[in-house]
Amino acid sequence: MPDVRVDDLPMVELVDLRRIAVAEKISYGEAIDRYGWQTRFEQVADRLERDYPAELAEAALDEDGKGARFSFKGDVPAQAVKLARTLPAKVELKGGTGYSAAELERAMNTAHDSVARRKDVAHVQSAYDASTGVVVVEARRVELAADPDAPEEAQPAMRPATPANPRIKVRLILGNHPDVRPADRAMRGGGRMTYCTAGFTVKKIRGKAKGISTAGHCAVAKRLTYRLHKKDGGTRTTIVRKRRHQGASGDVSWYSRGRFKVARTFYYAWNKKRYADRRAGTPRKGTRICKFGVTSGASCTTVRASNATISTGGRTYRRMVTTNGGGVRPGDSGGPWYYGGTAYGITHGYFEGTKRSVFTPAVSLRKLGVDVYQR
């Protein structure tokens, strides 16, 4: 796609804003007015997270996209006030929450693990609401073949671990919430990668080697096949697994380039490609974001939770991002999440029976010693 800017917005973002307008049933102009500044917001949020890791509690966009908020454990830093003034929207700055995002993450993972290790639990998913300081742990019990008339005390009460910070509360929900199903169940003709979708191209942080990323659960075989889209000839090559990670930093892997040269572009829709100009940090709640998968194609949605923990299939994935939609389907795993030229994440899967999706932030690729190959 041409490197063109219109009214200071990159053409690649304008394309996504048109798709977002359709998804939210608003006019194209309204989508531009509401969300055209979110890349600038993300840059400010990343700066504050870097400079105040023990103080920043939340950085989020309002649901209507017309404003943003930043909150801090203690007083609002002067630098935050200065940076907020650079944003062309109403920004709420709040101090005195009594907790930071880092403390919320620790409390969430401690509470999550205390439930996930129980033998009578089949699936657990956890996230926190930084605006209220509440960690929500949702669990589904194993369907036991025991006597249904057995006394309640036969099964120990389920109580998540209590946070060290008393300002943080934990809420446990027991029920039949949807399980997370990795979207890698079918081999698709013309797919970007055997069983799955390829993510962003990557380059070693220390070294010159390059390759392609995907989800960690897609990397079941040492060798896979990578194929270009039809309009690029549909050419294929065999690629070799280099490293994968499934756990504390999400669900990611990377493979060699095979016999191909490596470009700094990615398919954002069928047969359409653009450059990766930036790799985002942690995606923020309320951020508009898009994805591509070889099964469901391209679609856009919003970030629901920017730091979730999920236990399913015998594994626990941390620092995952959940969305309110996206329509991920089997075969989409490993595909790119993006906005404009910004690389946001790698598809993990979806919540069965819902439109909600799950992905690993692209920054987690650094766990493998690589990063998004950028222009």
C-alpha atoms as one frame of an Amber mdcrd trajectory, in Angstrom:
protein
   0.000   0.000   0.000   1.368   3.482  -0.881   2.995   5.415   1.975   0.458
   8.261   1.813  -0.898  10.573   4.521  -4.215  12.433   4.431  -4.812  15.187
   7.008  -1.782  13.820   8.906  -3.256  10.288   9.081  -1.464   7.431   7.294
  -3.495   5.872   4.492  -3.161   2.461   6.172  -4.998   3.794   9.245  -7.686
   5.398   7.095  -8.355   1.999   5.516  -8.829   0.455   8.973 -10.992   3.373
  10.116 -13.351   2.733   7.201 -13.721  -0.904   8.319 -14.219   0.237  11.934
 -16.938   2.665  10.779 -18.819  -0.209   9.140 -18.391  -2.452  12.197 -19.686
   0.248  14.576 -22.382   1.539  12.209 -21.119   5.108  12.227 -20.014   7.403
   9.416 -16.478   7.332   8.073 -15.945  10.928   9.190 -17.155  10.142  12.692
 -14.759   7.176  12.917 -11.864   9.451  11.945 -12.874  12.079  14.522 -13.279
   9.503  17.301 -10.339   7.196  16.711  -7.894   8.946  14.416  -5.760   9.965
  17.408  -5.492   6.577  19.151  -1.951   5.896  17.872  -0.821   9.084  19.613
  -2.616   7.922  22.767  -0.822   4.544  22.629   2.537   6.302  22.358   1.789
   8.408  25.444   0.602   5.307  27.330   3.780   3.409  26.424   5.890   6.347
  27.618   4.114   6.505  30.986   4.325   2.746  31.468   8.060   2.889  30.785
   8.742   5.884  33.044   6.365   5.018  35.920   6.115   1.192  36.061   5.378
   1.136  39.802   2.807   3.954  39.654   0.712   3.647  36.479  -2.577   1.904
  37.303  -4.481   2.303  34.039  -4.264   3.781  30.566  -7.495   3.354  28.633
  -9.634   4.885  25.928 -13.258   5.748  26.599 -15.753   3.392  24.951 -16.961
   6.086  22.571 -13.386   6.970  21.611 -13.896  10.621  22.517 -11.550  10.677
  25.485  -8.953   8.795  27.513  -7.955   8.274  31.116  -4.740   7.662  33.010
  -4.702   6.722  36.690  -1.863   6.324  39.158  -1.278   4.629  42.514  -0.142
   7.881  44.132  -0.041  11.450  42.891  -0.328  12.191  39.170   3.222  12.851
  37.857   3.845  16.259  36.303   5.095  14.488  33.175   1.693  12.815  32.770
  -0.019  16.201  32.832   2.384  17.486  30.199   1.917  14.468  27.926  -1.876
  14.503  28.316  -1.940  18.019  26.911  -0.461  16.748  23.646  -3.568  14.637
  22.952  -6.419  16.222  20.934  -9.184  14.944  23.231 -10.503  15.129  26.768
  -8.094  13.295  29.102  -8.949  12.368  32.685  -6.003  12.139  35.089  -6.604
  10.418  38.403  -4.305   9.818  41.349  -4.602   7.872  44.586  -5.940   4.522
  43.335  -3.762   2.773  45.920  -2.550   0.144  43.451  -0.575  -0.086  40.227
  -1.097  -2.215  37.116   1.956  -4.255  38.136   0.344  -5.041  41.513  -2.926
  -5.931  39.800  -1.086  -8.354  37.526   0.652 -10.038  40.462  -2.611 -10.296
  42.415  -4.407 -11.701  39.373  -1.806 -14.371  38.692  -1.621 -15.423  42.350
  -5.408 -15.720  42.581  -5.634 -17.440  39.192  -2.986 -20.034  40.051  -4.574
 -20.837  43.409  -7.736 -21.859  41.529  -6.127 -23.375  38.405  -4.067 -25.887
  40.408  -7.202 -27.501  41.844  -8.011 -30.947  40.394 -11.742 -30.204  40.300
 -11.284 -27.271  37.909 -11.400 -27.736  34.131 -10.822 -24.198  32.917  -9.920
 -20.829  34.436  -9.670 -17.361  32.942  -8.783 -14.198  34.833  -8.568 -10.491
  34.136  -8.673  -7.281  36.139 -10.504  -3.989  35.901  -7.897  -1.335  36.575
 -10.554   1.349  37.080 -12.023  -0.473  40.102  -9.071  -2.561  41.312 -11.110
  -5.770  41.044  -9.629  -9.048  39.807 -12.231 -11.419  38.323 -11.447 -15.142
  38.269 -13.911 -17.252  36.248 -13.721 -21.013  36.767 -15.551 -24.062  35.470
 -15.494 -27.239  37.495 -14.691 -30.664  36.066 -17.857 -32.665  35.539 -17.214
 -35.309  38.169 -18.743 -38.772  38.050 -19.166 -38.697  41.815 -22.479 -39.242
  43.590 -24.544 -36.103  42.915 -26.038 -36.443  46.364 -22.623 -36.246  48.053
 -22.502 -33.594  50.799 -21.190 -30.165  49.789 -18.281 -30.405  52.252 -16.895
 -33.343  50.199 -15.458 -30.739  47.828 -13.328 -28.041  49.468 -14.583 -24.487
  49.116 -12.951 -22.621  46.259 -11.298 -19.453  47.529  -8.765 -17.532  45.429
  -5.626 -16.305  47.212  -6.008 -12.940  48.941  -3.981 -10.060  47.378  -1.105
  -8.581  49.371  -2.456  -5.091  48.625  -5.775  -4.642  50.519  -6.944  -2.072
  47.939  -7.206  -4.888  45.394 -10.257  -7.148  45.557 -10.760 -10.607  44.014
 -14.093 -11.850  42.713 -14.658 -15.538  41.890 -17.315 -16.579  39.358 -18.202
 -20.271  39.052 -20.242 -21.315  36.045 -20.327 -22.484  32.460 -18.418 -19.607
  30.903 -16.987 -20.333  27.454 -13.740 -22.233  27.114 -10.936 -20.901  24.909
 -10.435 -23.004  21.816  -7.183 -22.585  19.861  -8.114 -21.724  16.285  -5.958
 -24.329  14.572  -8.307 -27.192  13.910  -8.275 -27.352  10.123  -5.762 -27.286
   7.266  -6.840 -24.636   4.773  -5.935 -24.498   1.112  -4.113 -21.256   0.448
  -3.442 -20.788   4.154  -0.403 -18.866   5.132   0.963 -21.712   7.229   0.141
 -25.367   7.754  -2.872 -25.588  10.107  -2.636 -21.874  10.980  -2.065 -18.311
   9.823   1.357 -16.693   9.804   1.916 -13.612  11.947   4.451 -10.859  11.351
   7.886 -11.360   9.868  10.580 -11.151  12.555  14.250 -10.358  12.932  16.603
 -11.504  15.683  17.255  -8.834  18.291  20.932  -9.785  18.339  21.815 -11.077
  14.918  20.724 -10.904  11.293  18.503 -13.980  11.013  14.914 -13.377   9.901
  11.796 -15.493   9.706   8.056 -15.638  10.332   6.054 -15.737  13.571   2.903
 -17.613  14.520   1.182 -18.940  17.643   3.123 -21.309  19.889   0.416 -23.965
  19.717   0.718 -23.913  15.908   4.378 -24.971  16.175   3.608 -28.641  16.798
   5.849 -29.786  13.939   9.514 -28.988  13.376   8.761 -28.243   9.719   5.723
 -26.475   8.286   4.726 -25.052   4.919   4.389 -21.312   4.371   2.472 -20.028
   1.337   1.892 -16.578  -0.162  -1.545 -15.285  -1.078  -2.961 -16.171  -4.484
  -2.279 -12.804  -6.130   1.359 -13.141  -5.130   1.519 -16.481  -6.903   0.592
 -18.741  -4.014   4.235 -19.817  -3.866   5.180 -22.041  -0.949   8.306 -22.985
   0.950   9.226 -25.307   3.822  10.143 -23.527   7.040  11.878 -24.838  10.177
  10.922 -24.076  13.775  13.449 -21.995  15.679  11.829 -21.325  19.066   8.432
 -21.321  20.712   6.957 -20.220  24.030   3.683 -21.137  25.707   3.233 -19.762
  29.195   4.228 -16.664  31.138   4.557 -14.488  28.015   1.688 -15.861  25.985
   1.606 -18.188  22.983   4.203 -17.440  20.290   6.767 -19.110  18.043   8.938
 -18.338  15.038  10.205 -20.253  12.018  12.980 -19.816   9.457  12.419 -18.062
   6.134  12.876 -21.186   4.034  13.916 -20.226   0.510  12.144 -16.856   0.602
  13.457 -13.415   1.189  11.851 -11.654   4.136   9.801  -8.479   3.623   8.712
  -6.005   6.293   5.104  -6.221   5.141   2.071  -8.237   6.250  -1.273  -9.201
   4.735  -3.982  -7.149   6.438  -6.720  -8.629   4.212  -6.879 -11.154   1.399
  -4.172 -10.317  -1.171  -3.600  -6.880   0.392  -0.400  -5.971   2.210   1.136
  -3.085   4.086   4.307  -2.283   6.033   4.815  -2.895   9.732   6.107   0.505
  10.870   5.882   0.019  14.623   5.490  -2.719  17.215   3.133  -1.746  20.038
   3.634  -2.415  23.723   0.650  -3.523  25.794  -2.629  -2.908  23.911  -4.936
  -0.734  26.046  -8.554  -1.347  26.966 -10.847   0.378  24.475  -8.279   0.470
  21.657  -9.741  -0.175  18.192  -7.863  -3.027  16.592  -8.089  -5.303  13.532
  -7.030  -8.843  12.673  -6.527 -11.111   9.659  -6.954 -14.874   9.550  -7.039
 -17.275   6.613 -10.445 -18.605   7.682 -12.402 -15.525   8.729 -10.507 -12.819
   6.829 -10.144  -9.266   8.137 -12.309  -7.643  10.822 -12.034  -5.010  13.542
 -13.102  -4.780  17.182 -12.003  -3.317  20.531  -9.684  -4.487  23.314 -11.646
  -5.886  26.275  -8.826  -6.736  28.731  -5.177  -5.906  28.162  -3.638  -8.340
  30.634  -5.526 -11.599  31.113  -4.477 -15.042  32.332  -6.042 -18.172  30.811
  -5.668 -21.810  31.825  -6.964 -24.380  29.340  -5.822 -27.648  27.817  -3.360
 -28.193  30.648  -1.492 -24.921  30.042  -1.585 -21.481  31.613  -1.073 -18.464
  29.349  -0.296 -15.086  30.923  -0.236 -11.531  29.588  -2.894 -12.311  27.009
  -5.259  -9.765  25.456  -8.984 -10.393  25.059 -11.268  -8.538  22.661 -14.983
  -7.857  22.374 -15.161  -9.343  18.890 -12.964 -10.196  15.940 -14.722 -13.343
  14.799 -11.636 -15.594  15.042 -12.255 -19.097  13.717 -10.307 -22.387  13.399
  -7.295 -21.805  11.157  -6.857 -18.139  12.180  -4.373 -18.938  14.981  -1.045
 -17.180  14.606  -2.427 -14.387  12.440  -1.636 -10.669  12.897  -3.528  -8.137
  15.018  -2.828  -4.585  13.875  -4.018  -1.027  13.450  -2.602   0.909  10.540
   1.097   0.077  10.388   1.301  -0.876  14.073   1.811  -4.560  14.948  -0.243
  -5.415  18.041  -0.409  -9.173  18.412  -0.544 -12.818  17.367  -3.888 -14.668
  17.409  -4.268 -17.383  20.049  -7.922 -18.302  19.591 -11.465 -17.480  20.609
 -13.987 -17.995  23.403 -16.183 -20.835  22.179 -19.774 -19.815  21.546 -18.958
 -16.084  21.477 -17.433 -13.526  19.131 -14.684 -12.704  21.648 -11.086 -13.419
  20.659  -7.706 -13.829  22.397  -4.224 -12.852  21.233  -0.666 -12.558  22.506
   0.845  -9.029  22.396   3.495  -8.771  19.681   5.984  -7.476  22.269   6.072
 -11.049  23.672   8.021 -12.116  20.571  11.037 -10.632  22.343  10.820 -13.624
  24.708  12.044 -15.656  21.717  14.944 -13.312  20.976  13.193 -11.751  17.957
  11.047  -8.703  17.276   8.679  -7.579  14.535  10.634  -6.775  11.372   9.813
  -3.096  10.853  10.312  -0.581   8.092
